[in-house]
Amino acid sequence: MALEIEGKIIRKLGVQSGTSARGDWSKQEFVVEYQEGNFPSQVCFNVWGPDKVKDLEKYQIGDKVKVSFNINSREYNNRWYTDLRAWKIETEAPAPENYTTGFAPTGVEGSGNTYSPNPAEAASTGHGFVGEGSNDQAEDDLPF
């Protein structure tokens, strides 16, 4: 089962390493704070292997990230231990500063119309465009 969570890295713990029957290993844990409802929550993830530990180095405390992870539980001496193993970490893309609608340009030159993201203004005209020719009697000038 693969899951994703978006949040901010608030802590990176030290790298742990050792040798097992399968060879050398290394892991690092990091804590992400994310918003759930009205209150922030924190969760501790880990990455395993020298390549994943090296990948984690490029992220700093305060970075907004999207973490893809798997949940794994195991028993040891009648106690259960759960790991949240991160297998992919991506920088969360910030929203563009001028983002209003995502697809409609503001003030289409030469059309006499401007797009209004204001719902009240759009409702008064019956659609999202206001300006010249935006009444209900406007002639359809589409070529098809």
N, C-alpha and C positions, 0 to 999 in steps of 0.2 A: 504494500500500500504506500503510495507516494502522496505526500501532502506539501502544501506551501503556506508560508506565512510572510507578511511584510511588516517590517518594523525598523528600529534603530539599534545598532550595536551599542551596548552600554558598558560592556566589560569583556576583556579577553584574558583568559587565564594562561598560565605558563604551559609550554610544550612538555608533555610527558613522553618518555621513550624507554625502551628496554629491549630485551631479547627473550624470545620464546622458542618453543620447539620448532616453529615455522620460520624463525629468523628474526631480524630486527623489526621493531615496530615503533611508531610514534603517533601521538594524538594530541589534539588541543581542543579545549572547551571555550565557548564564547556565549555571552548572554545577550538576547535580543528582547527589547521592550516593544510591545505592540498594544494597540488600542482595542479593547474588547468592551463594548458598551460604554459606560461612563468612566470607567477606571482603567488605567494602564495595567497590563500584565507583563510578566517576565518569564522567559523560558530559556533553559540552558541547552545548547546543542553541542555536539562534538564532531570533529572531522578526524578521520583515520588515514594514516599513510603519509609519507614524506611529501608527496605531490599535493595532497589536499591541505596539509599544514602550510606549505609554501604558498598556495593560492590564498589562504586566509590572511597572510602577511600584508597583502595589498589593501585590506580593509582596516579602517581606523575607527576608534571609538567616536560615535556620533554619526557615522555613515548610515544612510537609509538603504536597506537591502531587502531583497526577496530571497528567502531561503527555501529550497526544496529539500525535503527530508523524509526518512523512513523511521517508523517506530519499531523497536525491537525489545522484547523482554526476555529475561532468562532467570532461572532459579539457581541459587547457590546456597547450600546449607539451610534449606527451608525458608529462604528469603528471596524475594523477587526484586530484580533490578531492571529498570527501563532506560533505554538509550534513545535519544533523538539524534540520529546520525544524518548530518547534512551531507548531501551529495552534490549540490550545486548552490552557489551563492552568486547573486547578481546585484548590481547597483540598481536601485529603484530609480527609474527615469522621472525627473521632475516635470511637472506640467508646464507648458509654455506660458510665458507671462501674459501674452495677449489672447489667450485662449478664451473664446466666448461660445462658439457653436460647434467647432470641429470641422465644418464643411462649407458653410455659407460665408462668402466674403462680405465685409462691411463696406457699404457705399459703392456699389457696382457703378463705375463711371459710365456715363452716357445713358443709363437706363432710367434715370430720374427716380429710382427706387433705392432705399437703403434697408438692410435687414435689421429688425429690431428684436433683440433677445428678451425685451420686456414683455412678459405674458399679457399684461393688461392692455398695452398698446397693440399687440398682435391680435388680441381678442376683439378689440374695437373695430378692426378692419376685416376680420374674418380669416386672416392668414398672417404669416410672419413678416410680410413686407409692408412698409409704410412709405408714403411719398406720393409723387405724381402717379396717377393712374391706379391708385390702390383702392378705389371704391368698388362696390359690387358690380357696377355697370361697365367696368373696364373691358376694353376690347381685347380679345385674345390675339396676340401677335406672334404666336408660335408658328414656325414654318411647316408644321405637319398636322 
